[in-house]
Amino acid sequence: MTGDKENYGTSDTIDTNDANDTDNTNNTNDTKDTNDTRRSEGAPGKPRKKVWKTKVKTGCITCRIRRVKCDEEKPNCKRCTSTGRKCDGYEPPKAQKQANQALVRTARPPTSTRSSPDLVPRYGKSTPATFMDPAFASEISAERQSLKFFQMYTAPEMAGFFDSTFWVQDLLVAAETHQAIRYAVTALGALHQKFIGCTLPVLPDDVSDQTLRFGLKQCNRSIQEIIKQSGSSGMSRLDRINAMTACVLFMCFASIQGHNSEAIEHLRGGLKLLRESDAIQQTARHDKQTHPVSMESLRGMFVTLDIHARGMISDKDIMSWEPIPSADPHTIPLEVKSLPQIRYYMEGTFNEVLAFLQGLDLYPPTTPEAVDVVTSTFNGFMEKIELGDKVLEEYLRRPTTRLSQEEQTAVLALKLHRNDIAAFSIMFQLQSELAEMAWDHCESQFIDMVAISTQLLGAEQGGLVQLYPSTSIPALPPYGPSFSKIQNASSATQRSRRPIFTVGFGVVISLFLVAYRSRHPVIRRQAISLLLNYPRREVLWDGVLAGRIARESMMMEETAYLNHVGLPLSDIRTVLTAAGDLPLHLRTRDIEIIYTGMRQANATFRSIADFQEGRKGVTKTIHW
């Protein structure tokens, strides 16, 4: 780290939007039916004679029911709207239906869910979906092109480091028979195709872009389908699954645009539907209807998304947030058959721990009896975590367990988040005595988290990641004059890395925890450097922006310390050499994010001294 004044600027803004120099070539996705109706007339000079013609079936549903000629205006025909009737829209042409079915029909679900950074599809041991004949490919619509891209590239990347049948199998099968899901899937596929050409993990906010307009149109169609399916009689079980699945896809659609507040509301809606579905299920167990997307798959997805959201939203929003989605089952069988079983159990328990600690921060215990209850509850969580550890170890020791490369990566990811839980456990046990200084006792966990994250990024990026030597302080990528904007001109290597978008548990949350809570000058810089140099978006978590925020917190703490001891910036390397060198009252206690716009928020950094003296802290505006 350099010690000049420029590197410790005090800009009131954190702006990342100028760095996304994407190729703005618009992909025209709008399609138009070309089916025309023709009139038949008798020959001149002869009696008019009715000529038999095959009935045209391309009109809107309302006109076809009324048996009148439709002018086929899109999206609503004038024949209906001019007479005050509701136009119920159009059914897809038969050829399009067949093409969609051929496109999403899956022979066997792919088991390898991680996509290569250079967009080479990988399918592991099983075969990919069967596609339509190449001769017909020239006639496919933009919708089907987006669906194909989703299957080949988007679905494997969304799954992240873990195997996920939700992304690589269930959605594609559901898209064949459920239009609401097919529209939402194609919307996300189109935006992801645009996203991979960016530099930062967020799409440019360009309302004139044809790809974005196509995606919005598809989302609106999906919403209309869901509304139409629910009708006046309420939602059936299948309708609820459709709606919950769409909420997941809509959340991803908003997140990939950087619209976090909108994405959070989609998640809130999905969690509410899941809670209602659980209540209904208790009294409707006779319902035998099946859906390609299982409730177990959706439940696991919402548990993961809830963890992402809880680490992002403000204390005020936490107070009105939905209850944590129940993990099903609550106990893990000792004879597990796969890593996903262990993963869902561990994630469900981690979410319980996170929600529990957030509740303590808002409503700390005030009596000895309440403290005993809190301690007992937390010990129960730790027993569940230790059971998960035991089951994982026994699973890996089995002679029949043969892990593929993808499964070995999944085990690494599980170990990464096990270190997250260990750090929170240490903090819980020591916080009453040491307050914020308790994080200094998590140093071994922080070191492991950086090392495992480096391995995971190396597996994803082809082994390009290298840690800084532990004896030196790494230089950070260059920024603008006052750190107000991230400039992506640091190196050709950084520019060559395309952004990754994933919904599964990744590395960003763990690296941010290290960068924010570790005060060791080398460890936290390693975490910040990984966040800034490997652009990733893990649902709501923008890795580059998270690194930028953590870096601001670090600069505030270290600048405050230098001012406190009256030393120049050039002495920073010698006066801060260990985590314990930073005094308690100068440490950042919390960072509150308040969304003030679609791609704007206020980040308030509050130190221990601010909290004790009732000050609001320092607020900076974030743009992305």
DODRENLUM-835608 format. One line per 2 residues: number of its first residue (from 0); their letters; for each residue x, y, z of C-alpha. Coordinates in pm, 1 decimal, always signed. Layout:
<nodes>
NUM> a> X/Y/Z; ...
</nodes>
This chain:
<nodes>
0> mt> +0.0/+0.0/+0.0; +126.6/+344.7/-83.4
2> gd> +117.9/+610.5/+182.4; +54.7/+926.3/-15.6
4> ke> -237.0/+1161.3/+49.8; -406.2/+1075.7/-276.7
6> ny> -467.4/+718.7/-159.1; -644.7/+847.3/+150.6
8> gt> -887.5/+1083.0/-19.5; -1212.9/+1181.1/+147.1
10> sd> -1460.4/+1181.5/-135.2; -1825.9/+1164.7/-36.5
12> ti> -1910.6/+935.2/-327.2; -1824.7/+579.9/-421.0
14> dt> -1892.7/+556.8/-793.3; -1838.1/+248.1/-1007.2
16> nd> -2059.2/+313.2/-1305.6; -1800.3/+474.6/-1533.8
18> an> -1584.0/+164.9/-1540.9; -1828.3/-52.1/-1727.1
20> dt> -1714.9/+10.2/-2081.9; -1923.5/-256.7/-2247.5
22> dn> -1988.9/-317.5/-2609.8; -2309.6/-125.8/-2662.0
24> tn> -2405.2/-304.6/-2980.1; -2776.0/-362.3/-2949.4
26> nt> -2904.1/-710.7/-3005.6; -3239.5/-673.3/-3171.5
28> nd> -3468.6/-915.6/-2997.0; -3806.2/-788.4/-3103.2
30> tk> -3988.3/-1033.9/-3326.5; -4301.5/-995.3/-3531.9
32> dt> -4547.2/-1243.6/-3667.8; -4576.4/-1234.6/-4044.8
34> nd> -4888.0/-1443.9/-4085.1; -5136.6/-1254.2/-4300.3
36> tr> -5496.3/-1339.6/-4371.1; -5603.5/-1328.2/-4732.3
38> rs> -5940.3/-1259.2/-4892.3; -6090.1/-1478.9/-5164.8
40> eg> -6301.7/-1324.5/-5434.8; -6494.4/-1477.7/-5719.9
42> ap> -6380.6/-1422.8/-6079.6; -6507.2/-1101.7/-6246.4
44> gk> -6834.6/-1137.8/-6435.8; -6937.6/-1452.2/-6259.8
46> pr> -7167.9/-1504.1/-5963.1; -6980.6/-1461.7/-5636.7
48> kk> -6900.9/-1799.2/-5498.3; -6773.1/-1883.0/-5151.5
50> vw> -6432.1/-2041.9/-5165.0; -6339.1/-2289.5/-4894.7
52> kt> -6022.3/-2195.1/-4706.6; -5855.3/-2344.7/-4401.0
54> kv> -5940.1/-2141.3/-4094.6; -5669.3/-1899.7/-3984.8
56> kt> -5566.8/-1970.5/-3624.9; -5332.9/-1680.9/-3563.1
58> gc> -5590.4/-1434.5/-3433.4; -5626.1/-1340.6/-3069.1
60> it> -5799.8/-1581.2/-2834.1; -6099.8/-1349.4/-2784.5
62> cr> -6170.9/-1306.7/-3157.9; -6135.8/-1677.9/-3219.8
64> ir> -6389.2/-1753.1/-2948.2; -6626.1/-1493.1/-3097.7
66> rv> -6554.9/-1628.6/-3447.9; -6482.3/-1286.8/-3591.8
68> kc> -6193.3/-1163.3/-3801.9; -5897.5/-1037.9/-3595.5
70> de> -5668.3/-759.2/-3718.1; -5383.0/-926.2/-3520.4
72> ek> -5247.7/-604.3/-3371.3; -4993.0/-671.8/-3096.3
74> pn> -5009.1/-689.8/-2802.7; -5389.4/-626.5/-2809.6
76> ck> -5595.9/-630.1/-3124.9; -5801.1/-322.2/-3217.1
78> rc> -6106.2/-535.8/-3286.7; -6132.1/-602.7/-2915.4
80> ts> -6007.9/-275.5/-2769.3; -6221.7/-58.4/-2998.7
82> tg> -6536.3/-229.3/-2869.9; -6436.2/-220.2/-2504.6
84> rk> -6358.7/-587.9/-2481.5; -6054.5/-739.0/-2313.3
86> cd> -5810.0/-892.0/-2560.5; -5675.0/-1218.0/-2413.9
88> gy> -5365.7/-1212.6/-2636.3; -5227.9/-1473.4/-2872.6
90> ep> -5124.0/-1831.8/-2851.7; -4776.4/-1910.8/-2986.8
92> pk> -4777.7/-2057.8/-3340.1; -4757.9/-2436.0/-3351.1
94> aq> -4409.1/-2423.8/-3502.1; -4291.0/-2202.0/-3220.0
96> kq> -4442.6/-2434.7/-2959.8; -4265.7/-2730.4/-3115.0
98> an> -3938.5/-2541.9/-3133.8; -3962.9/-2437.0/-2768.9
100> qa> -4031.2/-2793.6/-2664.0; -3741.8/-2921.5/-2872.4
102> lv> -3515.7/-2655.7/-2726.4; -3582.7/-2722.8/-2360.7
104> rt> -3632.5/-3100.4/-2377.4; -3355.0/-3247.6/-2165.3
106> ar> -3221.2/-3597.3/-2215.6; -3051.6/-3615.1/-1875.2
108> pp> -2972.9/-3336.6/-1628.6; -2613.4/-3212.9/-1651.8
110> ts> -2414.4/-3270.2/-1335.3; -2139.6/-3014.9/-1389.1
112> tr> -2284.7/-2678.9/-1295.7; -1984.6/-2451.7/-1316.6
114> ss> -1930.3/-2259.6/-1635.4; -1590.7/-2173.4/-1774.2
116> pd> -1493.8/-1804.7/-1781.4; -1441.6/-1825.4/-2156.9
118> lv> -1797.2/-1953.5/-2202.1; -1716.5/-2307.6/-2303.2
120> pr> -2016.7/-2515.5/-2188.9; -1933.9/-2801.2/-1955.4
122> yg> -2168.0/-3089.2/-1886.2; -1977.1/-3336.2/-1672.1
124> ks> -2087.4/-3697.0/-1698.3; -2426.8/-3648.1/-1858.8
126> tp> -2547.2/-3524.2/-2194.0; -2681.3/-3175.7/-2270.2
128> at> -3027.4/-3101.5/-2395.4; -3121.8/-3203.6/-2746.6
130> fm> -3159.3/-2903.5/-2975.5; -3355.7/-2847.5/-3292.0
132> dp> -3208.7/-2932.8/-3629.9; -2939.9/-2677.6/-3734.8
134> af> -3125.5/-2623.0/-4061.7; -3409.5/-2475.8/-3861.9
136> as> -3178.1/-2260.3/-3650.0; -3194.6/-1967.8/-3893.9
138> ei> -3567.9/-1939.0/-3828.2; -3556.8/-1937.3/-3448.6
140> sa> -3678.1/-1626.9/-3274.0; -3493.2/-1409.0/-3024.9
142> er> -3689.6/-1578.3/-2749.2; -3558.0/-1918.8/-2842.1
144> qs> -3206.3/-1787.8/-2886.0; -3217.2/-1651.2/-2530.2
146> lk> -3354.3/-1981.5/-2404.7; -3069.9/-2169.0/-2570.8
148> ff> -2812.4/-1930.8/-2421.3; -2973.6/-1975.9/-2079.6
150> qm> -2939.8/-2352.6/-2104.1; -2584.5/-2357.3/-2236.1
152> yt> -2427.1/-2084.5/-2022.4; -2658.4/-1905.7/-1778.2
154> ap> -2793.0/-2207.2/-1587.4; -2450.7/-2365.3/-1515.0
156> em> -2306.3/-2030.4/-1405.4; -2603.5/-1952.3/-1179.2
158> ag> -2543.0/-2273.9/-986.7; -2198.3/-2150.1/-884.6
160> ff> -1968.9/-2390.6/-700.0; -2249.3/-2635.2/-619.3
162> ds> -2454.1/-2878.9/-822.0; -2805.5/-2740.9/-867.3
164> tf> -3085.9/-2926.8/-1040.3; -3301.8/-2614.9/-997.4
166> wv> -3098.7/-2426.8/-1258.7; -2972.6/-2696.1/-1493.5
168> qd> -3279.3/-2919.0/-1502.2; -3597.7/-2808.5/-1327.6
170> ll> -3629.5/-2464.7/-1488.3; -3568.9/-2597.3/-1838.5
172> va> -3829.5/-2870.8/-1802.4; -4076.7/-2621.9/-1650.3
174> ae> -4016.9/-2377.8/-1937.1; -4149.3/-2638.8/-2178.8
176> th> -4498.4/-2641.6/-2030.3; -4530.5/-2322.8/-1822.1
178> qa> -4526.5/-2000.9/-2022.5; -4475.8/-1777.1/-1719.3
180> ir> -4148.4/-1953.3/-1642.3; -4041.3/-1965.3/-2006.8
182> ya> -4085.1/-1588.6/-2043.7; -3886.8/-1520.9/-1724.2
184> vt> -3610.1/-1765.2/-1821.6; -3565.8/-1606.6/-2165.2
186> al> -3558.4/-1259.5/-2008.0; -3276.0/-1361.5/-1775.8
188> ga> -3089.6/-1543.3/-2052.3; -3095.9/-1233.4/-2272.2
190> lh> -2958.9/-1007.9/-1998.4; -2691.0/-1255.7/-1897.9
192> qk> -2570.3/-1267.2/-2258.0; -2527.8/-889.9/-2239.1
194> fi> -2376.6/-906.7/-1889.5; -2079.0/-1122.0/-1986.3
196> gc> -1952.0/-846.1/-2214.3; -1924.9/-600.0/-1924.5
198> tl> -1617.5/-510.3/-1722.4; -1790.3/-465.6/-1387.6
200> pv> -2052.1/-706.4/-1249.6; -2350.9/-490.9/-1342.9
202> lp> -2524.3/-401.8/-1668.6; -2509.8/-45.1/-1803.4
204> dd> -2834.7/+133.1/-1723.0; -2935.5/+204.4/-2084.1
206> vs> -3312.3/+208.4/-2135.2; -3268.7/+230.5/-2512.7
208> dq> -3081.7/-101.2/-2530.5; -3281.3/-352.7/-2733.2
210> tl> -3169.5/-648.5/-2520.9; -3289.4/-482.0/-2202.9
212> rf> -3619.1/-385.3/-2364.7; -3668.4/-743.4/-2482.0
214> gl> -3599.7/-870.7/-2131.5; -3848.0/-627.0/-1977.1
216> kq> -4110.9/-729.8/-2229.6; -4058.7/-1096.1/-2141.8
218> cn> -4085.6/-1019.9/-1770.2; -4413.4/-836.7/-1826.9
220> rs> -4544.7/-1133.3/-2022.4; -4448.6/-1362.8/-1736.5
222> iq> -4633.4/-1142.7/-1486.2; -4941.3/-1136.8/-1709.1
224> ei> -4935.0/-1516.6/-1729.6; -4915.2/-1549.2/-1351.9
226> ik> -5207.2/-1307.8/-1305.8; -5411.0/-1490.9/-1567.7
228> qs> -5340.7/-1828.7/-1406.1; -5443.2/-1716.8/-1058.7
230> gs> -5781.3/-1591.7/-1178.0; -6066.6/-1510.6/-942.7
232> sg> -6065.7/-1848.7/-770.1; -5725.0/-1799.1/-613.6
234> ms> -5392.8/-1969.8/-674.3; -5357.7/-2344.6/-695.3
236> rl> -5048.7/-2527.0/-569.5; -4899.1/-2529.0/-918.8
238> dr> -4974.8/-2158.6/-959.7; -4788.0/-2085.6/-637.5
240> in> -4485.5/-2282.9/-752.1; -4491.6/-2090.9/-1079.9
242> am> -4511.9/-1760.7/-892.1; -4230.9/-1851.5/-647.2
244> ta> -4009.0/-1968.3/-932.4; -4078.2/-1644.2/-1117.2
246> cv> -3986.6/-1445.0/-803.1; -3643.0/-1609.3/-803.4
248> lf> -3596.2/-1527.7/-1172.1; -3727.4/-1171.8/-1133.9
250> mc> -3487.2/-1117.7/-843.0; -3196.0/-1228.1/-1061.2
252> fa> -3322.3/-1010.0/-1347.8; -3329.0/-702.5/-1122.6
254> si> -2998.1/-788.8/-956.6; -2806.9/-826.1/-1283.3
256> qg> -2915.8/-467.3/-1362.7; -2794.8/-347.4/-1022.4
258> hn> -3151.3/-276.9/-904.3; -3098.8/-418.3/-556.2
260> se> -3399.0/-258.7/-387.9; -3626.7/-405.2/-654.4
262> ai> -3456.1/-744.5/-624.9; -3510.5/-743.2/-248.5
264> eh> -3883.2/-682.6/-297.1; -3907.3/-976.7/-538.3
266> lr> -3739.2/-1193.8/-275.6; -3974.8/-1066.0/-7.0
268> gg> -4269.8/-1165.6/-225.6; -4125.3/-1512.4/-283.8
270> lk> -4060.5/-1569.4/+87.4; -4416.9/-1466.2/+166.1
272> ll> -4553.2/-1711.6/-92.4; -4335.8/-1988.1/+51.9
274> re> -4464.1/-1918.9/+403.3; -4823.6/-1922.4/+280.4
276> sd> -4761.5/-2242.1/+82.8; -4622.4/-2412.9/+392.9
278> ai> -4935.6/-2317.3/+587.6; -5166.4/-2440.8/+310.8
280> qq> -4970.0/-2761.8/+270.7; -5055.2/-2860.7/+626.9
282> ta> -5424.0/-2880.8/+531.8; -5392.9/-2989.5/+167.5
284> rh> -5170.8/-3297.1/+171.2; -5410.2/-3475.4/-66.2
286> dk> -5295.7/-3251.2/-354.5; -5108.2/-3486.0/-591.4
288> qt> -5034.6/-3233.2/-865.8; -4672.5/-3237.9/-976.3
290> hp> -4449.3/-2961.7/-1106.9; -4100.2/-2983.5/-1263.0
292> vs> -3974.6/-2747.9/-990.7; -4000.5/-2923.5/-654.7
294> me> -4082.8/-2748.3/-329.2; -3760.1/-2886.8/-179.9
296> sl> -3559.6/-2724.2/-458.9; -3739.1/-2392.7/-414.4
298> rg> -3698.0/-2404.1/-37.8; -3322.6/-2452.1/-67.9
300> mf> -3306.4/-2164.5/-315.8; -3494.8/-1927.6/-83.2
302> vt> -3272.9/-2020.9/+212.8; -2966.0/-1924.9/+7.2
304> ld> -3121.6/-1600.5/-115.5; -3237.5/-1507.5/+234.0
306> ih> -2878.8/-1533.4/+361.3; -2761.2/-1302.3/+82.6
308> ar> -3032.7/-1048.3/+162.5; -2987.0/-1050.1/+541.3
310> gm> -2625.2/-947.7/+502.4; -2727.3/-653.4/+283.9
312> is> -3043.4/-490.1/+420.1; -3058.7/-228.6/+696.1
314> dk> -3160.9/-280.5/+1058.7; -3491.6/-107.4/+987.5
316> di> -3569.7/-348.9/+704.5; -3462.5/-646.7/+916.9
318> ms> -3731.5/-557.0/+1170.4; -4004.3/-594.8/+905.9
320> we> -3839.5/-874.8/+707.0; -4003.5/-1211.4/+647.1
322> pi> -3929.6/-1492.8/+895.1; -3646.6/-1720.5/+787.3
324> ps> -3766.6/-1989.7/+545.8; -3788.4/-2320.4/+723.9
326> ad> -3524.0/-2569.1/+617.7; -3678.7/-2900.4/+524.5
328> ph> -3583.7/-3131.4/+680.7; -3472.7/-2969.3/+1006.0
330> ti> -3245.1/-3263.9/+1084.2; -2988.2/-3422.4/+858.8
332> pl> -2979.9/-3801.1/+808.1; -2655.6/-3966.8/+909.6
334> ev> -2657.4/-4171.4/+589.8; -2649.7/-3884.3/+344.4
336> ks> -2630.9/-3972.2/-22.3; -2499.0/-3649.8/-172.3
338> lp> -2321.8/-3322.2/-101.4; -2634.0/-3113.2/-177.6
340> qi> -2804.1/-3269.2/+127.4; -2519.0/-3153.0/+349.6
342> ry> -2508.2/-2814.2/+178.4; -2878.3/-2738.2/+231.8
344> ym> -2853.0/-2844.1/+595.2; -2548.3/-2624.1/+656.7
346> eg> -2698.0/-2324.4/+476.8; -3024.5/-2357.5/+666.0
348> tf> -2840.3/-2364.6/+998.5; -2616.4/-2074.2/+896.9
350> ne> -2924.7/-1869.2/+811.8; -3069.3/-1945.0/+1155.1
352> vl> -2744.3/-1830.2/+1319.1; -2733.5/-1511.3/+1110.9
354> af> -3095.8/-1420.6/+1187.5; -3037.7/-1496.6/+1556.6
356> lq> -2732.9/-1267.8/+1578.4; -2914.3/-988.9/+1392.3
358> gl> -3197.0/-1014.5/+1642.4; -2949.6/-983.8/+1930.6
360> dl> -2801.5/-670.4/+1775.7; -3148.2/-513.5/+1760.5
362> yp> -3283.9/-652.5/+2089.1; -2995.6/-746.0/+2323.3
364> pt> -3084.2/-942.2/+2637.5; -3126.2/-723.2/+2946.4
366> tp> -3164.3/-977.3/+3228.4; -2950.7/-1272.8/+3344.6
368> ea> -3235.7/-1508.3/+3256.9; -3252.7/-1371.1/+2903.5
370> vd> -2875.3/-1409.5/+2867.5; -2905.8/-1775.6/+2969.2
372> vv> -3175.3/-1833.6/+2707.4; -2964.1/-1667.2/+2440.0
374> ts> -2659.6/-1875.3/+2532.4; -2858.9/-2197.7/+2531.4
376> tf> -3012.0/-2117.7/+2192.2; -2675.5/-2040.1/+2038.2
378> ng> -2523.7/-2359.3/+2179.5; -2805.6/-2549.7/+2011.1
380> fm> -2707.7/-2397.1/+1678.0; -2346.2/-2496.4/+1733.3
382> ek> -2450.6/-2855.6/+1804.1; -2630.6/-2862.5/+1470.2
384> ie> -2322.7/-2725.1/+1294.8; -2098.3/-2984.4/+1460.3
386> lg> -2339.1/-3256.8/+1348.0; -2307.8/-3127.1/+992.4
388> dk> -1927.5/-3138.5/+1024.6; -1943.6/-3497.4/+1144.7
390> vl> -2172.9/-3606.5/+863.5; -1952.4/-3438.3/+601.3
392> ee> -1637.0/-3604.6/+737.9; -1802.6/-3946.9/+743.4
394> yl> -1931.7/-3896.8/+390.8; -1584.7/-3808.3/+261.7
396> rr> -1426.4/-4107.6/+439.7; -1655.6/-4362.7/+278.4
398> pt> -1474.8/-4601.8/+42.8; -1754.1/-4553.2/-210.3
400> tr> -1713.8/-4174.6/-218.2; -1534.1/-4070.4/-534.9
402> ls> -1542.1/-3695.1/-579.5; -1530.2/-3535.2/-921.7
404> qe> -1341.2/-3210.7/-971.4; -1668.4/-3016.8/-938.7
406> eq> -1754.4/-3198.1/-615.1; -1409.4/-3124.1/-472.2
408> ta> -1475.6/-2756.6/-545.0; -1813.1/-2785.7/-368.1
410> vl> -1639.8/-2929.8/-60.3; -1401.8/-2632.0/-60.0
412> al> -1700.9/-2395.9/-72.4; -1859.8/-2576.8/+223.1
414> kl> -1536.0/-2539.2/+419.8; -1525.2/-2169.0/+333.0
416> hr> -1866.2/-2105.1/+483.5; -1789.0/-2329.6/+778.0
418> nd> -1514.6/-2076.2/+857.5; -1776.7/-1799.4/+835.1
420> ia> -1977.0/-1974.9/+1105.8; -1665.6/-2033.3/+1316.7
422> af> -1580.8/-1661.2/+1305.4; -1934.7/-1564.8/+1412.8
424> si> -1915.8/-1823.3/+1691.4; -1592.8/-1673.4/+1828.3
426> mf> -1741.9/-1326.2/+1807.0; -2053.4/-1436.3/+1997.8
428> ql> -1851.7/-1594.9/+2278.0; -1609.2/-1303.9/+2325.6
430> qs> -1819.2/-999.7/+2234.6; -1943.6/-926.3/+2587.8
432> el> -1584.4/-908.5/+2708.8; -1392.0/-768.9/+2410.9
434> ae> -1659.7/-598.9/+2195.6; -1527.9/-528.9/+1843.3
436> ma> -1179.8/-649.4/+1944.6; -1320.7/-1004.8/+1950.8
438> wd> -1276.9/-1020.5/+1572.9; -898.7/-1016.7/+1628.7
440> hc> -931.3/-1370.1/+1766.2; -1069.6/-1489.3/+1429.3
442> es> -738.6/-1440.5/+1250.2; -683.5/-1808.6/+1170.5
444> qf> -1036.9/-1830.6/+1025.2; -975.9/-1516.2/+818.6
446> id> -650.2/-1658.5/+681.2; -828.5/-1981.5/+583.6
448> mv> -1113.5/-1786.1/+421.4; -873.9/-1588.8/+201.5
450> ai> -679.3/-1904.4/+110.8; -993.0/-2106.4/+23.1
452> st> -1141.0/-1814.8/-174.4; -816.2/-1796.9/-368.8
454> ql> -842.9/-2168.6/-448.1; -1204.9/-2135.1/-557.1
456> lg> -1131.6/-1838.4/-782.6; -833.9/-2025.9/-923.0
458> ae> -1050.7/-2326.6/-1006.2; -1298.7/-2096.5/-1178.2
460> qg> -1042.7/-1878.1/-1355.9; -801.3/-2150.4/-1460.9
462> gl> -551.4/-2114.3/-1175.2; -469.7/-1746.8/-1236.3
464> vq> -510.9/-1631.4/-875.3; -204.2/-1565.3/-661.3
466> ly> -192.2/-1443.9/-301.4; +32.2/-1160.1/-201.8
468> ps> +331.7/-1265.9/+12.3; +235.0/-1257.7/+378.0
470> ts> +533.7/-1036.5/+461.5; +437.9/-747.0/+236.7
472> ip> +146.8/-506.5/+205.9; -9.3/-544.7/-139.9
474> al> -59.0/-241.0/-356.1; -420.6/-179.8/-448.1
476> pp> -543.7/-115.2/-803.1; -519.8/+253.3/-903.3
478> yg> -825.4/+475.0/-869.5; -929.3/+824.2/-961.4
480> ps> -781.5/+1133.4/-791.8; -1008.5/+1111.3/-487.6
482> fs> -1126.5/+751.2/-507.8; -1462.3/+872.7/-630.6
484> ki> -1454.6/+640.7/-930.1; -1309.4/+301.0/-1000.2
486> qn> -1092.7/+311.5/-1310.8; -1046.5/-24.2/-1480.5
488> as> -712.4/+59.7/-1637.5; -496.4/-127.8/-1390.5
490> sa> -386.8/-422.4/-1598.9; -462.7/-629.4/-1903.9
492> tq> -516.5/-928.7/-1676.4; -798.1/-755.2/-1489.8
494> rs> -961.7/-643.3/-1812.4; -951.3/-995.3/-1955.2
496> rr> -1165.5/-1135.1/-1673.7; -1529.8/-1123.5/-1757.9
498> pi> -1773.4/-1078.7/-1468.1; -1934.8/-1385.3/-1311.7
500> ft> -2300.9/-1394.8/-1208.0; -2407.5/-1665.6/-967.2
502> vg> -2690.6/-1733.2/-725.2; -2521.7/-2005.8/-522.6
504> fg> -2300.3/-1941.8/-222.6; -1973.8/-1794.9/-351.0
506> vv> -1678.9/-1603.3/-210.5; -1797.5/-1241.8/-192.4
508> is> -1973.2/-1256.7/+146.9; -1675.5/-1433.3/+305.7
510> lf> -1417.7/-1198.2/+153.8; -1619.7/-894.5/+259.1
512> lv> -1634.8/-1027.0/+616.6; -1254.1/-1053.9/+617.1
514> ay> -1198.7/-716.7/+449.4; -1439.3/-543.8/+688.8
516> rs> -1376.0/-718.9/+1021.5; -1008.5/-817.7/+1005.0
518> rh> -777.5/-536.0/+1113.3; -462.8/-720.0/+1012.8
520> pv> -309.7/-490.0/+747.1; -205.8/-774.0/+514.6
522> ir> -502.4/-1013.0/+549.8; -766.6/-746.8/+489.3
524> rq> -577.3/-610.1/+187.7; -559.7/-955.5/+37.0
526> ai> -937.6/-988.2/+69.2; -998.5/-640.0/-75.7
528> sl> -768.0/-711.0/-369.8; -953.3/-1034.0/-455.4
530> ll> -1286.8/-851.5/-444.5; -1166.4/-567.8/-668.2
532> ny> -976.3/-776.5/-920.7; -1220.7/-1063.5/-976.1
534> pr> -1554.4/-906.9/-1077.0; -1840.4/-1116.8/-945.8
536> re> -2204.4/-1063.5/-869.4; -2349.9/-1311.9/-625.4
538> vl> -2716.5/-1211.7/-640.0; -2728.9/-885.3/-440.2
540> wd> -2355.5/-881.8/-363.8; -2145.8/-692.0/-616.2
542> gv> -1788.2/-801.2/-539.3; -1622.5/-488.0/-677.6
544> la> -1858.5/-259.7/-486.8; -1816.3/-467.5/-169.2
546> gr> -1438.9/-432.7/-203.0; -1478.4/-59.9/-257.2
548> ia> -1689.1/-20.2/+58.0; -1450.2/-233.3/+266.5
550> re> -1160.0/-24.6/+138.7; -1334.1/+297.2/+244.1
552> sm> -1383.6/+153.4/+593.9; -1017.0/+53.8/+612.9
554> mm> -901.7/+399.9/+502.8; -1125.9/+569.3/+759.6
556> ee> -992.7/+353.8/+1041.7; -626.0/+390.3/+948.8
558> ta> -650.3/+763.7/+877.8; -822.4/+817.8/+1213.4
560> yl> -541.6/+626.5/+1385.8; -266.6/+828.3/+1217.2
562> nh> -439.7/+1150.9/+1318.0; -485.6/+1014.0/+1670.1
564> vg> -112.6/+944.0/+1722.3; +1.1/+1247.0/+1521.9
566> lp> +203.6/+1055.3/+1263.1; +234.8/+1121.3/+890.7
568> ls> +80.2/+890.8/+631.9; +423.2/+763.0/+533.7
570> di> +452.0/+582.9/+871.4; +144.3/+366.1/+816.8
572> rt> +348.3/+52.7/+737.8; +544.8/+69.7/+1060.2
574> vl> +275.2/+165.7/+1310.3; +8.3/-82.2/+1196.5
576> ta> +156.2/-429.7/+1170.9; -103.2/-643.8/+1355.6
578> ag> -477.7/-647.0/+1412.0; -446.0/-543.2/+1775.7
580> dl> -263.4/-220.4/+1687.1; -589.7/-45.7/+1591.7
582> pl> -764.2/+96.1/+1903.4; -1120.6/-7.3/+1977.5
584> hl> -1282.3/+337.7/+1962.0; -1151.8/+401.2/+1607.3
586> rt> -1291.0/+80.0/+1457.1; -1596.4/+74.9/+1231.9
588> rd> -1883.7/-74.2/+1429.8; -2136.6/-104.2/+1148.1
590> ie> -2206.8/+0.7/+789.8; -2569.9/+72.5/+709.7
592> ii> -2686.4/+70.0/+347.7; -2999.1/+272.3/+264.6
594> yt> -3117.2/+255.6/-95.1; -3207.5/+600.6/-227.3
596> gm> -3254.3/+512.4/-593.5; -3254.9/+225.8/-837.0
598> rq> -2873.5/+230.8/-858.0; -2785.2/+455.6/-570.1
600> an> -2754.6/+418.2/-194.2; -2617.9/+593.2/+112.9
602> at> -2355.6/+400.0/+307.7; -2318.6/+521.5/+666.5
604> fr> -1994.7/+421.5/+840.5; -2025.7/+441.4/+1218.2
606> si> -1727.4/+387.9/+1448.9; -1737.8/+259.6/+1805.9
608> ad> -1679.1/+617.9/+1924.6; -1968.4/+741.9/+1707.3
610> fq> -2196.5/+478.6/+1857.2; -2094.5/+550.3/+2217.7
612> eg> -2133.2/+926.4/+2176.0; -2457.4/+908.9/+1978.3
614> rk> -2315.3/+1044.2/+1651.9; -2457.1/+942.6/+1315.1
616> gv> -2121.6/+862.4/+1158.6; -1996.2/+938.3/+807.4
618> tk> -2231.6/+894.5/+512.9; -2110.0/+843.6/+158.2
620> ti> -2320.3/+817.7/-154.1; -2270.8/+503.5/-362.5
622> hw> -2339.8/+486.4/-736.5; -2309.3/+175.8/-950.0
</nodes>
